[in-house]
Amino acid sequence: MEAMITFIQDTGFYRIVANGDWRTLVMLLISFVLMYLAIVKKFEPLLLVPISFGMLVTNLPGAEMYHEILFAGGTVHWDLFGGAPITQEFLNEMSAAGVSDAVLATVEVGQSISTGLIDALYLGVKLGIYPCLIFMGVGAMTDFGPLIANPKSLLLGAAAQLGIFITFVGCRLSGMFTAAEASSIGIIGGADGPTAIFLTSRLAPQLLGPIAVAAYSYMALVPVIQPPIMKLLTTEKERKIVMRPLREVSKREKIVFPIVVTVFVAMLVPSAAPLIACLMLGNLARECGVVDRMSKTMQNELMNIVTIFLGLSVGATATAATFLSPRTLIILCMGVVAFGFGTAGGVLLAKLMNLFLKEKINPLIGSAGVSAVPMAARVSQVVGQKYNPGNFLLMHAMGPNVAGVIGSAIAAGVLMALFG
């Protein structure tokens, strides 16, 4: 009978009832909603499915798959991975470092932690491995030809990073976030999930769950968020501008491009080197034509495996102790602001450039400067064809779109250099 009582008390059902923790039930409900959006509505399913499932398992009482205390204070506590007991000095140190009482309350003095599955997987996020490998796969799938053919589109990609810095300033002025936290929230405006995860894991790991959910949710909503802003900032005449076909880019140019960009960006912003180097290595493998097997592996097997581990690990950081707070709601709201200003920045710069250019740019392609590849470029194409069915903007929009990938990585590097 005693064994049966012990078994019952060890179940998650008993723990929920005994602890009376409504937050656990709320987090489970949120994970179900995200699964619904991913599976039924097809909102970024490749990432929202593992993220929502990671959120589910980390909030199941008694599962013990992820322990926030192992990464408290923004560092990996390797001694705790080795089984060292929790000391009062350690708890005092973490409290002084700003770790929340809710996280500290999950452990007690003298306790040793058994490393869970997601604890081990999360090391790939914390050490910056998964985002870089994702960038390698993105590079292998990306054609930089439109950017090379029209270098002016690089400016549009840069202008679309406006949302990052405006959101950063807004968060700082609110007084609710540190410079590091504001940087992590602002990077949502780059519309680049791996970059957001890479920067946040370095600067504000306690916000990783809400920022990842916001970044990927809004990436899926690009077709909803962008068109009203594009129409508001442009005239019907501007939306009908027809751009002539891009020149053909030689294979030599495509091979030299990733090498030159790697050297230039790494020298300019060393903090961005890991992301840019992996992105350009993937692209070089695609374009050089002598490592097709390697290129295909980057695009398929490697990309899929890392995406699973990344999503599951990031979702597991969304525990009730950190996710259910007023700051999470503010992060979600600021994410929309970041996307909006990013879209506006690209469109407005295109309009400004048209004052000086003989060959006019359709301002709609400026909205593709956010690095949601290729979704943002498709939105430019769809909106443009509504006003001129014979207009084909997709390849023109891909220029600022892939420039946005580079731009968001550089912006992350700048923020990391300033506040890391």
N, C-alpha and C positions, 0 to 999 in steps of 0.2 A: 504493500500500500504506500509506503514511504517513497519507493522508487517511482511509482505512478504519479504521486504528487510532485516529485522533483521534475519528472518529464513534462507534466502539464505547465509547471511554472517556468520551464525553459522555452516554451513555445512563444512565437511572436504574438499569437492571439492574446495569451495571458498578459504579456508585457504591455500591449496597447491598453488593455482594460485596467491593469494594475497601475500603470503610470499616468493614465488619463491624459496622454499627450495628443491633443487634437491636431498638432502640427504635422505629425507623422501621416495622419489620414489625408490632410490637405496636400502634402507632397506626393502621396500616392495618386491622388486625384489629378494633380498637375501632370504627372508622368503619363497617365491615361489620356489626358487631353492632347499632349504632344504626340503620343502614338497615333491618335485619331487623325491629327493634322498630317502626320507623315504618311500614314497608310491609306487613309480614305481621300484626303485632300491633296496628297502627293506634294506637300511642302518640304523640299529638300530631304526626301526620304532616306537617301544614302547616309546622311548624318543625323537626322532627327530620330531615326529608329534606334541606333545604338545609344545616342544621348539620352533619349527618354527611358530606354531600358536600364542604362546605368543609373539614372535618377531613381528608377523603381527599386533596384536591388540594394542601393545604398541606404534607402529609407525603410527597408524591411527590418523590423526589430529582431535582433539576435543574429542576423546574417554575418555581421562582422567582416565584410569584404573590403571595407575602406575605413581607415582611421585618420581623421583630420589631424590628430595630435602629432602624427609622424611627420607632418609637413607644416606644423604651426610656426608662425613667425616668418614664413616665407623661405625657410630652409629645410633641407632634408636632414632629419635627426637619425643618422646612421646607427648610433649606439642603441636607439630604441628598436631599430630593425634587427639588431643583434640580440635582443631580449633583455637589455638593461632595464631595471625597474624604474618607474617614475619616482622622482624625488621632489621634495617640497621646494628645493632650490630651483629645479627646472620649472615648476609651475609658477613660481614667483617671477622668474625670468621671462616666461611667456606672457604673463599678465602685464609686466612692464613694457613688453614689446607690442601690446595692443591686441593680443589674442582675446577673443570674446569669452565671457564667463560661461556661455553655453557650450563652447568647445572644451574648455578646461573641466567642465562638470562631467564630461564623458569618461574621465579617468580619475583614479585616486592614487594617493601616495603608496608606493610599494608594488603597484600593479605592473606586470610585464605584458606586453602586447604581442599577440600572435599575428604575424604578418598575413594579411588577406590577399586574395587574388588581385584585386584592383589596386591595392597598395603597391604591388610590384609593377603592374601595368602603368600606373600613374607616373612612375619614374621617367618613362619616355616623354611625358608631357613636361614634367618639372625640369628635366635636363635638356629640353628643347629638341629632342630627337624626332618626335612624330611630325610637328609642323614643318620641319625642314624636309623630311621625306615626302610629305604631301606636296610641297613646293617642287620637288624633283619630278614627281608625277605630273603636276600641272605644266611644268616646263616641257616635258616630253609630249604633251597633248596640244601645246600652243604653237600657233604659226605667227611669228612676229613680222611676217611679210608686210601686212598693211601698215604697221608702224614704221618700218624701214622705208616703204614707198612714200609715206607722207609724214616726215619727221615733225611737222607742225602739230600733229595729234599728240605728241608727247606733252606739249603745253596743256592740252585739254585734260590729259590724265593727271597732270600736276594740279591743275585748278580744282579738280574734283576732290582733292584731299582737303579742301577748305573746311568741309564739315568736321574733320578730325580736330582741327585747331580751334574752331569756333566752339565746339562742344567742350573741349578742354578748358577754354576760358570760362564758359558758363558754369561748369562744375566747380572750378576753383572759386569763382565769385560767390557761389552758393554757400561756401564755407563748410559744406558737408563732406568734402572729399579732399584728401591730400593730393599733391601734385602727381604722385605715382598712380593713385587711383583715378584721377581725372584723365591722365594719359591713357589708361586702359579703357576707360569708357569712351573717350574720344575716338579711339582706333576702330570702334564699331562702324564709324562713318566711312571707313575704307572699303566696306563690303567684302572683306576678305577674312573668312573664318580662321584659317591657320595662322595668319598674321596676328589676329586678335588674341588667339590662344597663346601664341609665342610671347607676345609682349606682356599679357596679363600674368602668365605663369612666372615671369621675371619680376614684375613691378607690384602686382596686387593679386597674389594667388587666392586670397580669401574671396575675391569677386569673380573667380573663374567661371563658376556655374552660371550665374545670371548673365554675365557678359557673353558666354558662348551661346546660351539659349537665345539671347537678344540678337546676336550677330547672325546666326543661321536662320532664325525666324524672319528677320527683316530681309535677308537675302532672298528668301522664298517669296517675299511680298514686293519685290522690286517692280513687277508688272502692275501692282496696285498703287505703290507709293509714287513712282516717277511720272507717269503720264499727266496727272493734274499740274504738277510743278512745271513740266515741259511746256504745257499749253499756256500756263499763266505767264511765263516769261518770254514767249515768242509770239510773233504775229502770224497770221495765216500765210502771208507772202513768204515769210522766212521758212515756214515749214515746207513750202513747196520748192525750195531751192534744189536744183538738180546738180549733183557733183559728177564730174567726168570720171571715167574708170581710172583706177590706179595703175601705175606702170608695173611691169613685171619685174620682180626682184630676182637677182641671180642667186645661184646656189652659194657662190663665194661670199656674197654679202650676208646670207643667212648663217654661214659658218662663222664668219668673223664677228658678227653682232654679239653673240653671247659671251665671247671672250673679251671683247672691248668693254661691254657693260659690266662684267664681273670685276675687271681691273679698276675701272673708273669709280664704280659705286663703293667697292671695298676700300679704295683709297680715300674717297670723300667721306663716307660714313661707315667706319669699320664695324660698328654695332650691327649694321644690316647685312654684313658679309655672309653669315650662315644661310639666311634665307635666299639672298640673291645668288650665291654660289650654287646652291642646290637647284634653284629655278633654272639657271643658265646651263648647268651640267645636263639637266634633263633635256633642255632645248638643243644643246649641242649634240647629244646622242640622237635626237630626232633628225637633225639636219645634216650631219656629217655623212650618213649613208653607209657607214662601215660597222655599226654596232646595232643592227636592227633588232636582234634578240634582246639586247639590253634595253633598248627603247621601248619595246613592247612589254617587257617585264615592268618597267617603271610605270607605264600607262595602265596596266591591268593588275597583275598579281600583287605587286608591291603597293600600289595605290589602294587596292581594296583591303588588303590586310591591315595596313596602317590606319586606314579610315575606321575600321572596326575598333581597333585598340584605342584610337584617339577619341572617338565618340563615346565609347563605354567609360573611359577614364574621366573625361570631362563631365559627363553626366553624373558620375558618382560624386563629384565635388558639390553637387546641388543638394546638400543636406538641409534638413529643416532648420538647424541652428544658424546657417548662414543665408539661406535663400529667402526665408520668410521674414523680411524686414522692410521698413519703409524705403530703405535705400535701393532695394531691388526694384520697386515700382519706379523710382526716379531713374534708375539705369535704363529700364525699358522705355521710358518717355524720352530720355536723352538720346537713345538709339535712333528714334524716329527723327529727332532734330538733326542728328549727325548725317543720316541718309539724305534728308531734305536739303541741307546746305551743300552737301557733296554734289548732288544733282544740279542744284542751282549754280554752283561755282563753275562747273564745266560749260553749262549753257551760256552763262553770262560772259565768260571769256571768249567763247566762239562769236558772240555778238560783237564784242569789243574788237576782235581780230578782223571782223568783216569791215570795220571802218577803214582799215588800212590795206586790205587785200583786193587785188583785181578779181581773182577767182574766189567767189564767195563760198564760205563754209555753211552747210546747213546746221544751224545751232542745235538741232536735235541730237546730233552725234556727240555733243559735249556732255550730255547726260550719261553716256556710256563710259565716262572717265572713272566711275566707281568700278572696282575690280570684280564685280560679279560676272565672271566669264562663263558662257557667252550671253547670259540672260539679258544684261543691260544693253548689249548691242542689238539683240532681237527686239527689245522694246523700242529702240530708236527706229528700227526698220518698220515695225508695225504702226507706230504713230505717224511716221512719214508717209507711208502708203495710204493712210486714211485720207490724206489731203492731196496726194498726187500718186495715183495707182501705178504710174509708170516709173516711180522713183525707187531706186535700189540703194539703200544706205548701209546695208549690213556690213560690207567689207570696209567701208569708210569708218563705221562705228567701231569695228574691231581694233582699229589703230589706237584710239584713246582707251578702249577697254583693256587691252593688254598693257598699255602704258600705265593704267591704274594699278595693275598688279605690281609693277616695279615701283610706282609712286607710293603705294601703301607700305611696302617693305622699307623704303627709304624713310618714310615718316615714322615708322616704328623704330628704326635705328636712331633717328634724331631724338625721339622721346626717351629711348633707353639710355642714350649718351647723356642726356640732360638730367634725368631723374632716377636712373638705375643705380 
